Amino acid sequence: MMSSRFPCCSFRLKGLRNMTAAPSSTPFSTCDFCDEHKGDMSGSFRVLPPVFQSFGGVAAFAGPVSTVKCHEDNTQVKAAVESPGEGRVLVVDGGGSLRRALVGGNLAAAAARNGWAGLVVDGCVRDVAELNAAAVGLRALGLMPLPTDRRGEGQRDVAVQIQGVWVRPGDWLYADADGIVVSTQPLAA
């Protein structure tokens, strides 16, 4: 297999072809990854629970992980998506809160503009029409029209627990229509 470039990312993965929003052209399958790693008890391969809804204009996305840990304050999320994404996936530990939206249309547009492959939010999002128009992948627990209060709280690039699954900066995350998997190393498609 030859290497090819993700259109949304600045990294190369062996065996991947151009990715589009159509699931049939996704260069990887989380189901295939799970089949290949179902016996892995080392903790290097993890599967997030099926609680996330798909938003954003990109149906499938993958990349190295950067994290934000925050609770009902998206100050650090904003700082992250306004910085160069370089094909990374931002994983936001919002503690599963359903009371405030951590990402909206403006932040999704900033993530797309700055080269983030996607965002996984353990919390809510808002501005669904704008999210769906943004050229970035996005998974979240649900919709909430109420924004956060910015208090300057939160942490960047720390280990986070998303729905009981540990995710660390530098891990690799893959999201498609079937689910979300995380690995300590890049996975071959």
Backbone as JSON Lines, residues from 0, in Angstrom:
{"i":0,"aa":"M","n":[0.83,-1.18,0.0],"ca":[0.0,0.0,0.0],"c":[0.87,1.24,0.0]}
{"i":1,"aa":"M","n":[0.39,2.25,-0.68],"ca":[1.16,3.48,-0.7],"c":[0.61,4.46,0.32]}
{"i":2,"aa":"S","n":[1.47,5.34,0.8],"ca":[1.03,6.37,1.74],"c":[0.37,7.49,0.98]}
{"i":3,"aa":"S","n":[-0.64,8.05,1.55],"ca":[-1.26,9.24,0.98],"c":[-1.65,10.17,2.11]}
{"i":4,"aa":"R","n":[-1.94,11.38,1.77],"ca":[-2.13,12.43,2.76],"c":[-3.6,12.61,3.1]}
{"i":5,"aa":"F","n":[-3.9,12.78,4.39],"ca":[-5.24,13.19,4.8],"c":[-5.43,14.61,4.29]}
{"i":6,"aa":"P","n":[-6.55,14.96,3.68],"ca":[-6.73,16.34,3.25],"c":[-6.84,17.31,4.42]}
{"i":7,"aa":"C","n":[-7.23,16.82,5.58],"ca":[-7.43,17.7,6.74],"c":[-6.22,17.73,7.65]}
{"i":8,"aa":"C","n":[-5.18,17.0,7.36],"ca":[-4.1,16.84,8.32],"c":[-2.75,17.04,7.67]}
{"i":9,"aa":"S","n":[-1.76,17.32,8.52],"ca":[-0.41,17.52,8.01],"c":[0.46,16.29,8.25]}
{"i":10,"aa":"F","n":[-0.13,15.16,8.6],"ca":[0.65,13.95,8.83],"c":[0.27,12.9,7.79]}
{"i":11,"aa":"R","n":[1.1,11.88,7.68],"ca":[0.84,10.78,6.76],"c":[0.66,9.5,7.55]}
{"i":12,"aa":"L","n":[-0.27,8.68,7.1],"ca":[-0.46,7.36,7.69],"c":[-0.36,6.34,6.58]}
{"i":13,"aa":"K","n":[0.38,5.29,6.82],"ca":[0.58,4.26,5.82],"c":[-0.75,3.64,5.4]}
{"i":14,"aa":"G","n":[-0.97,3.58,4.08],"ca":[-2.12,2.88,3.54],"c":[-3.41,3.67,3.48]}
{"i":15,"aa":"L","n":[-3.39,4.95,3.82],"ca":[-4.63,5.71,3.79],"c":[-4.79,6.45,2.48]}
{"i":16,"aa":"R","n":[-6.02,6.5,2.03],"ca":[-6.35,7.25,0.82],"c":[-7.1,8.5,1.25]}
{"i":17,"aa":"N","n":[-7.45,9.36,0.28],"ca":[-8.15,10.6,0.61],"c":[-9.43,10.31,1.36]}
{"i":18,"aa":"M","n":[-9.68,11.07,2.4],"ca":[-10.86,10.89,3.24],"c":[-11.91,11.92,2.85]}
{"i":19,"aa":"T","n":[-13.15,11.49,2.72],"ca":[-14.26,12.4,2.51],"c":[-15.31,12.09,3.55]}
{"i":20,"aa":"A","n":[-16.4,12.84,3.51],"ca":[-17.46,12.65,4.49],"c":[-18.26,11.37,4.26]}
{"i":21,"aa":"A","n":[-18.15,10.76,3.09],"ca":[-18.92,9.55,2.8],"c":[-18.3,8.36,3.51]}
{"i":22,"aa":"P","n":[-19.08,7.64,4.34],"ca":[-18.53,6.51,5.08],"c":[-17.9,5.45,4.19]}
{"i":23,"aa":"S","n":[-18.41,5.26,2.98],"ca":[-17.87,4.21,2.11],"c":[-16.45,4.51,1.66]}
{"i":24,"aa":"S","n":[-16.03,5.77,1.72],"ca":[-14.69,6.11,1.29],"c":[-13.75,6.36,2.47]}
{"i":25,"aa":"T","n":[-14.2,6.07,3.68],"ca":[-13.36,6.24,4.86],"c":[-12.18,5.29,4.77]}
{"i":26,"aa":"P","n":[-10.95,5.79,4.94],"ca":[-9.77,4.95,4.78],"c":[-9.49,4.02,5.95]}
{"i":27,"aa":"F","n":[-10.32,4.04,6.96],"ca":[-10.17,3.13,8.09],"c":[-11.55,2.73,8.58]}
{"i":28,"aa":"S","n":[-11.6,1.69,9.36],"ca":[-12.86,1.24,9.95],"c":[-12.61,0.93,11.42]}
{"i":29,"aa":"T","n":[-13.36,1.6,12.29],"ca":[-13.21,1.29,13.72],"c":[-13.62,-0.15,14.0]}
{"i":30,"aa":"C","n":[-14.55,-0.69,13.21],"ca":[-14.93,-2.11,13.38],"c":[-13.74,-3.01,13.08]}
{"i":31,"aa":"D","n":[-13.03,-2.72,11.98],"ca":[-11.85,-3.52,11.64],"c":[-10.78,-3.41,12.72]}
{"i":32,"aa":"F","n":[-10.58,-2.19,13.23],"ca":[-9.61,-2.02,14.32],"c":[-10.0,-2.86,15.53]}
{"i":33,"aa":"C","n":[-11.28,-2.86,15.87],"ca":[-11.76,-3.65,17.01],"c":[-11.58,-5.14,16.77]}
{"i":34,"aa":"D","n":[-11.84,-5.6,15.54],"ca":[-11.62,-7.0,15.21],"c":[-10.15,-7.38,15.41]}
{"i":35,"aa":"E","n":[-9.25,-6.49,14.96],"ca":[-7.82,-6.76,15.05],"c":[-7.29,-6.71,16.49]}
{"i":36,"aa":"H","n":[-7.93,-5.93,17.35],"ca":[-7.4,-5.71,18.7],"c":[-8.3,-6.22,19.81]}
{"i":37,"aa":"K","n":[-9.28,-7.06,19.48],"ca":[-10.26,-7.49,20.49],"c":[-9.62,-8.28,21.64]}
{"i":38,"aa":"G","n":[-8.48,-8.89,21.41],"ca":[-7.81,-9.64,22.46],"c":[-6.78,-8.82,23.23]}
{"i":39,"aa":"D","n":[-6.62,-7.55,22.88],"ca":[-5.62,-6.7,23.51],"c":[-6.07,-6.3,24.91]}
{"i":40,"aa":"M","n":[-5.44,-6.85,25.91],"ca":[-5.77,-6.54,27.3],"c":[-4.73,-5.61,27.93]}
{"i":41,"aa":"S","n":[-3.81,-5.09,27.11],"ca":[-2.73,-4.26,27.63],"c":[-3.17,-2.85,27.97]}
{"i":42,"aa":"G","n":[-4.31,-2.42,27.44],"ca":[-4.77,-1.05,27.63],"c":[-4.28,-0.09,26.57]}
{"i":43,"aa":"S","n":[-3.49,-0.59,25.62],"ca":[-3.0,0.29,24.57],"c":[-4.06,0.57,23.5]}
{"i":44,"aa":"F","n":[-5.12,-0.25,23.44],"ca":[-6.24,-0.05,22.52],"c":[-7.51,0.06,23.35]}
{"i":45,"aa":"R","n":[-8.25,1.18,23.15],"ca":[-9.44,1.43,23.96],"c":[-10.6,1.87,23.07]}
{"i":46,"aa":"V","n":[-11.81,1.56,23.49],"ca":[-13.02,1.93,22.75],"c":[-13.89,2.81,23.65]}
{"i":47,"aa":"L","n":[-14.29,3.97,23.13],"ca":[-15.18,4.83,23.9],"c":[-16.6,4.29,23.84]}
{"i":48,"aa":"P","n":[-17.38,4.45,24.9],"ca":[-18.76,3.97,24.91],"c":[-19.6,4.65,23.81]}
{"i":49,"aa":"P","n":[-20.67,3.99,23.38],"ca":[-21.49,4.53,22.28],"c":[-22.5,5.58,22.75]}
{"i":50,"aa":"V","n":[-22.0,6.67,23.31],"ca":[-22.86,7.73,23.82],"c":[-22.72,9.03,23.04]}
{"i":51,"aa":"F","n":[-21.83,9.05,22.05],"ca":[-21.54,10.28,21.34],"c":[-22.37,10.41,20.07]}
{"i":52,"aa":"Q","n":[-22.86,11.63,19.82],"ca":[-23.57,11.94,18.59],"c":[-22.61,12.63,17.63]}
{"i":53,"aa":"S","n":[-22.86,12.48,16.34],"ca":[-22.0,13.07,15.32],"c":[-22.52,14.43,14.89]}
{"i":54,"aa":"F","n":[-21.64,15.41,14.91],"ca":[-21.9,16.75,14.4],"c":[-20.71,17.11,13.52]}
{"i":55,"aa":"G","n":[-20.69,18.26,12.96],"ca":[-19.57,18.69,12.13],"c":[-19.72,18.2,10.71]}
{"i":56,"aa":"G","n":[-18.98,18.81,9.81],"ca":[-19.09,18.52,8.39],"c":[-18.23,17.37,7.91]}
{"i":57,"aa":"V","n":[-17.47,16.73,8.79],"ca":[-16.62,15.6,8.43],"c":[-17.09,14.38,9.21]}
{"i":58,"aa":"A","n":[-17.47,13.34,8.49],"ca":[-18.07,12.16,9.14],"c":[-17.04,11.28,9.85]}
{"i":59,"aa":"A","n":[-15.83,11.22,9.34],"ca":[-14.8,10.37,9.93],"c":[-13.51,11.18,10.04]}
{"i":60,"aa":"F","n":[-12.8,10.98,11.14],"ca":[-11.57,11.73,11.34],"c":[-10.63,10.94,12.23]}
{"i":61,"aa":"A","n":[-9.36,11.29,12.16],"ca":[-8.34,10.61,12.94],"c":[-7.16,11.54,13.13]}
{"i":62,"aa":"G","n":[-6.41,11.29,14.19],"ca":[-5.2,12.06,14.41],"c":[-4.68,11.89,15.82]}
{"i":63,"aa":"P","n":[-3.49,12.44,16.06],"ca":[-2.93,12.41,17.41],"c":[-3.76,13.31,18.33]}
{"i":64,"aa":"V","n":[-3.82,12.94,19.59],"ca":[-4.7,13.6,20.56],"c":[-4.0,14.75,21.29]}
{"i":65,"aa":"S","n":[-4.76,15.82,21.46],"ca":[-4.46,16.89,22.4],"c":[-5.68,16.97,23.31]}
{"i":66,"aa":"T","n":[-5.52,17.34,24.56],"ca":[-6.66,17.31,25.49],"c":[-6.89,18.65,26.18]}
{"i":67,"aa":"V","n":[-8.13,18.82,26.61],"ca":[-8.53,19.92,27.49],"c":[-9.41,19.3,28.57]}
{"i":68,"aa":"K","n":[-9.17,19.7,29.81],"ca":[-10.04,19.29,30.92],"c":[-10.66,20.56,31.47]}
{"i":69,"aa":"C","n":[-11.98,20.61,31.46],"ca":[-12.69,21.81,31.92],"c":[-14.09,21.43,32.37]}
{"i":70,"aa":"H","n":[-14.7,22.28,33.17],"ca":[-16.08,22.03,33.59],"c":[-16.89,23.3,33.38]}
{"i":71,"aa":"E","n":[-17.74,23.27,32.39],"ca":[-18.66,24.36,32.08],"c":[-17.95,25.69,31.88]}
{"i":72,"aa":"D","n":[-16.71,25.64,31.41],"ca":[-15.9,26.82,31.09],"c":[-15.05,26.46,29.89]}
{"i":73,"aa":"N","n":[-15.3,27.09,28.75],"ca":[-14.58,26.69,27.53],"c":[-13.39,27.58,27.2]}
{"i":74,"aa":"T","n":[-12.84,28.28,28.18],"ca":[-11.68,29.14,27.94],"c":[-10.54,28.37,27.28]}
{"i":75,"aa":"Q","n":[-10.2,27.2,27.81],"ca":[-9.09,26.41,27.27],"c":[-9.44,25.77,25.92]}
{"i":76,"aa":"V","n":[-10.72,25.45,25.72],"ca":[-11.16,24.92,24.41],"c":[-10.93,25.98,23.35]}
{"i":77,"aa":"K","n":[-11.35,27.21,23.64],"ca":[-11.17,28.33,22.7],"c":[-9.69,28.54,22.39]}
{"i":78,"aa":"A","n":[-8.85,28.54,23.43],"ca":[-7.41,28.72,23.22],"c":[-6.85,27.6,22.34]}
{"i":79,"aa":"A","n":[-7.3,26.39,22.56],"ca":[-6.79,25.26,21.78],"c":[-7.16,25.38,20.32]}
{"i":80,"aa":"V","n":[-8.45,25.58,20.01],"ca":[-8.87,25.59,18.6],"c":[-8.4,26.82,17.86]}
{"i":81,"aa":"E","n":[-8.01,27.86,18.58],"ca":[-7.45,29.04,17.93],"c":[-5.95,28.9,17.68]}
{"i":82,"aa":"S","n":[-5.36,27.79,18.11],"ca":[-3.96,27.5,17.85],"c":[-3.86,26.5,16.7]}
{"i":83,"aa":"P","n":[-2.68,26.36,16.07],"ca":[-2.56,25.4,14.97],"c":[-2.88,23.97,15.41]}
{"i":84,"aa":"G","n":[-3.81,23.34,14.7],"ca":[-4.21,21.97,15.04],"c":[-3.29,20.92,14.48]}
{"i":85,"aa":"E","n":[-2.7,21.19,13.32],"ca":[-1.74,20.29,12.68],"c":[-2.27,18.87,12.57]}
{"i":86,"aa":"G","n":[-3.59,18.75,12.26],"ca":[-4.18,17.42,12.05],"c":[-4.5,16.66,13.32]}
{"i":87,"aa":"R","n":[-4.42,17.32,14.46],"ca":[-4.7,16.64,15.72],"c":[-6.2,16.58,16.0]}
{"i":88,"aa":"V","n":[-6.56,15.77,16.99],"ca":[-7.93,15.67,17.49],"c":[-7.94,16.22,18.91]}
{"i":89,"aa":"L","n":[-8.82,17.18,19.16],"ca":[-8.95,17.75,20.49],"c":[-10.0,16.96,21.26]}
{"i":90,"aa":"V","n":[-9.59,16.37,22.37],"ca":[-10.49,15.62,23.24],"c":[-10.77,16.49,24.46]}
{"i":91,"aa":"V","n":[-12.05,16.83,24.65],"ca":[-12.45,17.75,25.71],"c":[-13.18,16.98,26.81]}
{"i":92,"aa":"D","n":[-12.58,16.96,27.99],"ca":[-13.21,16.35,29.16],"c":[-14.03,17.41,29.86]}
{"i":93,"aa":"G","n":[-15.31,17.45,29.53],"ca":[-16.24,18.37,30.17],"c":[-16.97,17.73,31.32]}
{"i":94,"aa":"G","n":[-16.48,16.58,31.77],"ca":[-17.1,15.89,32.89],"c":[-18.48,15.34,32.6]}
{"i":95,"aa":"G","n":[-18.83,15.27,31.31],"ca":[-20.14,14.74,30.94],"c":[-21.28,15.7,31.24]}
{"i":96,"aa":"S","n":[-20.97,16.97,31.52],"ca":[-22.01,17.94,31.87],"c":[-22.95,18.18,30.69]}
{"i":97,"aa":"L","n":[-24.23,18.19,30.98],"ca":[-25.25,18.48,29.98],"c":[-25.87,19.86,30.22]}
{"i":98,"aa":"R","n":[-25.23,20.68,31.07],"ca":[-25.81,21.97,31.46],"c":[-25.32,23.15,30.64]}
{"i":99,"aa":"R","n":[-24.18,23.04,29.96],"ca":[-23.62,24.13,29.17],"c":[-22.97,23.56,27.92]}
{"i":100,"aa":"A","n":[-22.95,24.36,26.85],"ca":[-22.3,23.94,25.6],"c":[-20.84,24.39,25.62]}
{"i":101,"aa":"L","n":[-19.93,23.45,25.43],"ca":[-18.5,23.76,25.42],"c":[-17.99,24.18,24.06]}
{"i":102,"aa":"V","n":[-18.7,23.8,22.99],"ca":[-18.31,24.15,21.62],"c":[-19.54,24.61,20.88]}
{"i":103,"aa":"G","n":[-19.38,25.7,20.13],"ca":[-20.44,26.2,19.27],"c":[-19.91,26.44,17.87]}
{"i":104,"aa":"G","n":[-20.69,27.1,17.07],"ca":[-20.33,27.33,15.67],"c":[-19.03,28.08,15.49]}
{"i":105,"aa":"N","n":[-18.78,29.11,16.3],"ca":[-17.55,29.88,16.16],"c":[-16.31,29.04,16.46]}
{"i":106,"aa":"L","n":[-16.37,28.24,17.51],"ca":[-15.2,27.42,17.85],"c":[-15.0,26.29,16.85]}
{"i":107,"aa":"A","n":[-16.09,25.72,16.33],"ca":[-15.96,24.68,15.3],"c":[-15.33,25.27,14.04]}
{"i":108,"aa":"A","n":[-15.75,26.47,13.65],"ca":[-15.16,27.13,12.48],"c":[-13.68,27.43,12.71]}
{"i":109,"aa":"A","n":[-13.33,27.86,13.93],"ca":[-11.92,28.11,14.26],"c":[-11.11,26.82,14.18]}
{"i":110,"aa":"A","n":[-11.67,25.72,14.68],"ca":[-10.97,24.43,14.61],"c":[-10.71,24.04,13.16]}
{"i":111,"aa":"A","n":[-11.72,24.2,12.31],"ca":[-11.55,23.86,10.89],"c":[-10.51,24.77,10.24]}
{"i":112,"aa":"R","n":[-10.59,26.04,10.5],"ca":[-9.68,27.03,9.92],"c":[-8.23,26.78,10.35]}
{"i":113,"aa":"N","n":[-8.05,26.28,11.56],"ca":[-6.7,26.1,12.1],"c":[-6.16,24.68,11.98]}
{"i":114,"aa":"G","n":[-6.83,23.84,11.19],"ca":[-6.27,22.53,10.86],"c":[-6.48,21.43,11.86]}
{"i":115,"aa":"W","n":[-7.5,21.52,12.71],"ca":[-7.83,20.41,13.6],"c":[-8.6,19.37,12.82]}
{"i":116,"aa":"A","n":[-8.27,18.11,12.99],"ca":[-8.99,17.03,12.29],"c":[-10.37,16.84,12.89]}
{"i":117,"aa":"G","n":[-10.49,16.99,14.21],"ca":[-11.79,16.79,14.85],"c":[-11.73,17.12,16.32]}
{"i":118,"aa":"L","n":[-12.93,17.06,16.93],"ca":[-13.09,17.28,18.36],"c":[-14.01,16.21,18.91]}
{"i":119,"aa":"V","n":[-13.68,15.71,20.09],"ca":[-14.56,14.81,20.83],"c":[-14.83,15.5,22.15]}
{"i":120,"aa":"V","n":[-16.1,15.81,22.41],"ca":[-16.49,16.6,23.58],"c":[-17.33,15.74,24.52]}
{"i":121,"aa":"D","n":[-16.8,15.49,25.71],"ca":[-17.56,14.8,26.75],"c":[-18.4,15.85,27.46]}
{"i":122,"aa":"G","n":[-19.38,16.34,26.72],"ca":[-20.26,17.41,27.14],"c":[-21.11,17.8,25.95]}
{"i":123,"aa":"C","n":[-21.67,19.0,25.99],"ca":[-22.6,19.44,24.96],"c":[-22.0,20.46,24.0]}
{"i":124,"aa":"V","n":[-22.69,20.63,22.88],"ca":[-22.35,21.61,21.85],"c":[-23.63,22.37,21.5]}
{"i":125,"aa":"R","n":[-23.47,23.44,20.71],"ca":[-24.63,24.22,20.27],"c":[-24.39,24.76,18.86]}
{"i":126,"aa":"D","n":[-25.38,25.45,18.31],"ca":[-25.31,26.01,16.96],"c":[-25.21,24.9,15.92]}
{"i":127,"aa":"V","n":[-26.14,23.96,15.96],"ca":[-26.03,22.74,15.16],"c":[-25.88,23.02,13.67]}
{"i":128,"aa":"A","n":[-26.57,24.01,13.11],"ca":[-26.44,24.3,11.68],"c":[-25.01,24.74,11.35]}
{"i":129,"aa":"E","n":[-24.43,25.57,12.21],"ca":[-23.05,26.01,12.0],"c":[-22.06,24.86,12.2]}
{"i":130,"aa":"L","n":[-22.32,24.01,13.17],"ca":[-21.44,22.85,13.39],"c":[-21.42,21.96,12.16]}
{"i":131,"aa":"N","n":[-22.6,21.67,11.62],"ca":[-22.7,20.78,10.46],"c":[-22.06,21.38,9.22]}
{"i":132,"aa":"A","n":[-21.93,22.7,9.16],"ca":[-21.29,23.36,8.01],"c":[-19.78,23.44,8.16]}
{"i":133,"aa":"A","n":[-19.27,23.23,9.35],"ca":[-17.83,23.35,9.6],"c":[-17.08,22.13,9.07]}
{"i":134,"aa":"A","n":[-15.97,22.36,8.41],"ca":[-15.16,21.29,7.83],"c":[-14.25,20.67,8.89]}
{"i":135,"aa":"V","n":[-14.89,20.09,9.9],"ca":[-14.17,19.44,10.98],"c":[-15.07,18.34,11.53]}
{"i":136,"aa":"G","n":[-14.48,17.26,12.01],"ca":[-15.26,16.21,12.65],"c":[-15.59,16.61,14.07]}
{"i":137,"aa":"L","n":[-16.74,16.18,14.56],"ca":[-17.15,16.57,15.9],"c":[-18.07,15.51,16.49]}
{"i":138,"aa":"R","n":[-17.75,15.06,17.69],"ca":[-18.6,14.16,18.45],"c":[-18.86,14.8,19.81]}
{"i":139,"aa":"A","n":[-20.09,14.7,20.29],"ca":[-20.46,15.26,21.59],"c":[-21.63,14.48,22.15]}
{"i":140,"aa":"L","n":[-21.91,14.69,23.42],"ca":[-23.01,13.98,24.07],"c":[-24.38,14.47,23.62]}
{"i":141,"aa":"G","n":[-24.49,15.75,23.26],"ca":[-25.78,16.28,22.84],"c":[-25.73,17.77,22.63]}
{"i":142,"aa":"L","n":[-26.91,18.34,22.45],"ca":[-27.05,19.77,22.2],"c":[-27.58,20.49,23.43]}
{"i":143,"aa":"M","n":[-27.06,21.7,23.65],"ca":[-27.52,22.57,24.74],"c":[-27.31,24.0,24.27]}
{"i":144,"aa":"P","n":[-28.37,24.79,24.14],"ca":[-28.2,26.16,23.63],"c":[-27.52,27.12,24.6]}
{"i":145,"aa":"L","n":[-27.41,26.78,25.87],"ca":[-26.83,27.67,26.87],"c":[-25.31,27.64,26.79]}
{"i":146,"aa":"P","n":[-24.65,28.81,26.62],"ca":[-23.18,28.84,26.53],"c":[-22.54,28.74,27.91]}
{"i":147,"aa":"T","n":[-21.23,28.58,27.91],"ca":[-20.48,28.55,29.17],"c":[-20.21,29.97,29.66]}
{"i":148,"aa":"D","n":[-19.8,30.05,30.9],"ca":[-19.22,31.28,31.43],"c":[-17.71,31.08,31.34]}
{"i":149,"aa":"R","n":[-17.01,32.06,30.79],"ca":[-15.55,31.94,30.71],"c":[-14.95,32.53,31.98]}
{"i":150,"aa":"R","n":[-14.37,31.63,32.77],"ca":[-13.76,32.01,34.04],"c":[-12.24,31.82,34.02]}
{"i":151,"aa":"G","n":[-11.71,31.4,32.88],"ca":[-10.27,31.18,32.78],"c":[-9.8,29.9,33.43]}
{"i":152,"aa":"E","n":[-10.72,28.96,33.64],"ca":[-10.38,27.69,34.29],"c":[-10.14,26.6,33.26]}
{"i":153,"aa":"G","n":[-9.51,25.53,33.69],"ca":[-9.28,24.38,32.83],"c":[-7.8,24.07,32.69]}
{"i":154,"aa":"Q","n":[-7.52,22.9,32.12],"ca":[-6.14,22.44,31.93],"c":[-5.97,21.93,30.5]}
{"i":155,"aa":"R","n":[-4.76,22.09,29.97],"ca":[-4.45,21.62,28.64],"c":[-3.44,20.48,28.7]}
{"i":156,"aa":"D","n":[-3.62,19.55,27.76],"ca":[-2.69,18.44,27.56],"c":[-2.35,17.68,28.84]}
{"i":157,"aa":"V","n":[-3.43,17.23,29.49],"ca":[-3.33,16.35,30.66],"c":[-4.12,15.08,30.35]}
{"i":158,"aa":"A","n":[-3.81,14.0,31.05],"ca":[-4.6,12.77,30.89],"c":[-6.02,13.05,31.35]}
{"i":159,"aa":"V","n":[-7.0,12.58,30.57],"ca":[-8.41,12.78,30.9],"c":[-9.13,11.45,30.86]}
{"i":160,"aa":"Q","n":[-10.22,11.4,31.58],"ca":[-11.06,10.2,31.56],"c":[-12.37,10.57,30.88]}
{"i":161,"aa":"I","n":[-12.62,9.95,29.72],"ca":[-13.8,10.22,28.92],"c":[-14.74,9.03,29.04]}
{"i":162,"aa":"Q","n":[-15.86,9.24,29.73],"ca":[-16.84,8.17,29.92],"c":[-16.18,6.9,30.45]}
{"i":163,"aa":"G","n":[-15.23,7.07,31.38],"ca":[-14.56,5.94,32.01],"c":[-13.35,5.4,31.28]}
{"i":164,"aa":"V","n":[-12.98,6.02,30.15],"ca":[-11.85,5.56,29.34],"c":[-10.74,6.62,29.39]}
{"i":165,"aa":"W","n":[-9.54,6.19,29.74],"ca":[-8.41,7.13,29.78],"c":[-7.96,7.49,28.37]}
{"i":166,"aa":"V","n":[-7.75,8.79,28.16],"ca":[-7.21,9.32,26.91],"c":[-6.1,10.28,27.29]}
{"i":167,"aa":"R","n":[-4.95,10.11,26.62],"ca":[-3.77,10.9,26.97],"c":[-3.26,11.67,25.76]}
{"i":168,"aa":"P","n":[-2.64,12.83,26.01],"ca":[-2.02,13.55,24.9],"c":[-1.01,12.64,24.2]}
{"i":169,"aa":"G","n":[-1.04,12.67,22.88],"ca":[-0.16,11.81,22.1],"c":[-0.77,10.49,21.69]}
{"i":170,"aa":"D","n":[-1.87,10.08,22.33],"ca":[-2.62,8.91,21.85],"c":[-3.13,9.22,20.44]}
{"i":171,"aa":"W","n":[-3.61,8.2,19.76],"ca":[-4.23,8.37,18.44],"c":[-5.7,8.03,18.56]}
{"i":172,"aa":"L","n":[-6.55,8.88,18.0],"ca":[-7.99,8.69,18.04],"c":[-8.52,8.54,16.63]}
{"i":173,"aa":"Y","n":[-9.44,7.59,16.46],"ca":[-10.09,7.32,15.18],"c":[-11.6,7.33,15.42]}
{"i":174,"aa":"A","n":[-12.33,8.12,14.65],"ca":[-13.79,8.2,14.79],"c":[-14.42,8.02,13.42]}
{"i":175,"aa":"D","n":[-15.41,7.13,13.34],"ca":[-16.2,6.98,12.12],"c":[-17.65,6.73,12.52]}
{"i":176,"aa":"A","n":[-18.48,6.33,11.57],"ca":[-19.9,6.15,11.84],"c":[-20.17,5.05,12.86]}
{"i":177,"aa":"D","n":[-19.23,4.13,13.04],"ca":[-19.43,3.02,13.97],"c":[-18.97,3.28,15.39]}
{"i":178,"aa":"G","n":[-18.11,4.26,15.58],"ca":[-17.65,4.53,16.93],"c":[-16.34,5.26,16.99]}
{"i":179,"aa":"I","n":[-15.76,5.26,18.18],"ca":[-14.51,5.97,18.45],"c":[-13.55,5.03,19.17]}
{"i":180,"aa":"V","n":[-12.33,4.9,18.64],"ca":[-11.3,4.1,19.28],"c":[-10.07,4.96,19.52]}
{"i":181,"aa":"V","n":[-9.3,4.56,20.53],"ca":[-8.1,5.27,20.92],"c":[-6.98,4.26,21.06]}
{"i":182,"aa":"S","n":[-5.79,4.64,20.6],"ca":[-4.63,3.74,20.66],"c":[-3.4,4.54,21.07]}
{"i":183,"aa":"T","n":[-2.47,3.86,21.71],"ca":[-1.22,4.52,22.07],"c":[-0.33,4.74,20.85]}
{"i":184,"aa":"Q","n":[-0.58,4.0,19.77],"ca":[0.22,4.08,18.54],"c":[-0.7,4.29,17.35]}
{"i":185,"aa":"P","n":[-0.19,4.84,16.24],"ca":[-1.01,4.91,15.02],"c":[-1.39,3.5,14.59]}
{"i":186,"aa":"L","n":[-2.6,3.35,14.07],"ca":[-3.09,2.06,13.6],"c":[-3.07,2.03,12.08]}
{"i":187,"aa":"A","n":[-2.64,0.92,11.5],"ca":[-2.61,0.76,10.04],"c":[-4.0,0.39,9.56]}
{"i":188,"aa":"A","n":[-4.44,1.06,8.51],"ca":[-5.78,0.79,7.95],"c":[-5.79,-0.49,7.15]}
